[in-house]
Amino acid sequence: MDSTPSDLLGICIPTYKRPDQLSACVESIIRSIGDRKIPIILSDDSTDDTNVEVVTRLRTQYPHILHDRNPVNLGIDRNILKSVDLCPCRYAWMIGEDDRMIPEAVSTVLTVLENASVELPFVYVNYASVDETLTLVLHEQSLPLKQDVPKPVEEFFQTEAWSIGFIGACVINRRLWATAKREPYLDSYFAHVGMILESLKGQTIHLIAKPLVLNRCGTARIFTWTHSAFEVMSGWSRMTRALEPIYGTEACENSNESMDTAHGTGTLLWYGYLRADRAFSLAAYHKHVHQASHPPLHKFFARLIAITPPSFFQLIRWGLTHIRRRTCRTISGYET
């Protein structure tokens, strides 16, 4: 039997210092791969031995794992890009180290790639949002698709591109990826999105309706960038400004608006969400809200949230969690 991995699809994981999550993520991928030989590429930004034991154990289960440890910490953007650059395959499917693939994920994407009559410029993979314990489904679909559809990238950019900020949604055509610049998008937190959209101008992309990935979210504290939340969200507009020569000012403004709407950026609910994990404070209010063009009443309540003890919002979150446990679909088998 041929032991050479497939050159069609590789799975890329930019990883840092969460070995337990990395282990569970890779194990979900191995289950989804089944008896196929698909390379799993780890771009490790730990710069130390944090993940070595886990990777060594995983390789005993599945030998087709490439572990590339960065000599210096590259940061979020550069490590994501490097994970794609390391992929030796025609298509690179990214996934976060704390996310999971469902069992039929790999077979579904391979079917799309193998049955395409022409080269696909990009494949969007729908995903479900789950809580931090990976036992509750908070949102069944990122995009409300009933069936797989093609879509011009110009339309996708303006209304739905926010959803590929989550890297697990991205199956990248590496030939086109190599045509995009990266410097204009670095340090925006969305460099991969900028490169994808630059490389896809004039193309039609393929959207998979079925959620194939579980996006772990639910509270601010699980994200490595929690205390940079304002910078992360403003990073989207920095990224789209670099795309203005390609897509035009109006399209970029529409993309910014759809991003803010999708995430509730700058709303009182968003401030409360961040305050529960001390990611919104009086200092953050003065830096990001007070000088912004918000109505006076909005600023008043934002300031009130900033000085309210986090325990108040933690109590609200506790109550919402109990409601969700009665109303949301439960899952099992994905937790660490």
Secondary structure as GFF3:
##gff-version 3
##sequence-region A 1 336
A	DSSP	beta_strand	9	15	.	.	.	ID=ss1
A	DSSP	alpha_helix	19	33	.	.	.	ID=ss2
A	DSSP	beta_strand	40	44	.	.	.	ID=ss3
A	DSSP	alpha_helix	52	61	.	.	.	ID=ss4
A	DSSP	beta_strand	65	69	.	.	.	ID=ss5
A	DSSP	alpha_helix	76	85	.	.	.	ID=ss6
A	DSSP	beta_strand	91	94	.	.	.	ID=ss7
A	DSSP	beta_strand	100	101	.	.	.	ID=ss8
A	DSSP	alpha_helix	105	115	.	.	.	ID=ss9
A	DSSP	beta_strand	122	130	.	.	.	ID=ss10
A	DSSP	beta_strand	137	139	.	.	.	ID=ss11
A	DSSP	beta_strand	149	152	.	.	.	ID=ss12
A	DSSP	alpha_helix	153	159	.	.	.	ID=ss13
A	DSSP	three_ten_helix	161	165	.	.	.	ID=ss14
A	DSSP	three_ten_helix	167	169	.	.	.	ID=ss15
A	DSSP	beta_strand	170	173	.	.	.	ID=ss16
A	DSSP	alpha_helix	174	177	.	.	.	ID=ss17
A	DSSP	three_ten_helix	183	185	.	.	.	ID=ss18
A	DSSP	alpha_helix	191	199	.	.	.	ID=ss19
A	DSSP	beta_strand	204	216	.	.	.	ID=ss20
A	DSSP	three_ten_helix	220	222	.	.	.	ID=ss21
A	DSSP	three_ten_helix	226	228	.	.	.	ID=ss22
A	DSSP	alpha_helix	229	247	.	.	.	ID=ss23
A	DSSP	alpha_helix	249	263	.	.	.	ID=ss24
A	DSSP	alpha_helix	268	275	.	.	.	ID=ss25
A	DSSP	alpha_helix	282	284	.	.	.	ID=ss26
A	DSSP	pi_helix	285	289	.	.	.	ID=ss27
A	DSSP	alpha_helix	296	307	.	.	.	ID=ss28
A	DSSP	alpha_helix	310	327	.	.	.	ID=ss29
###
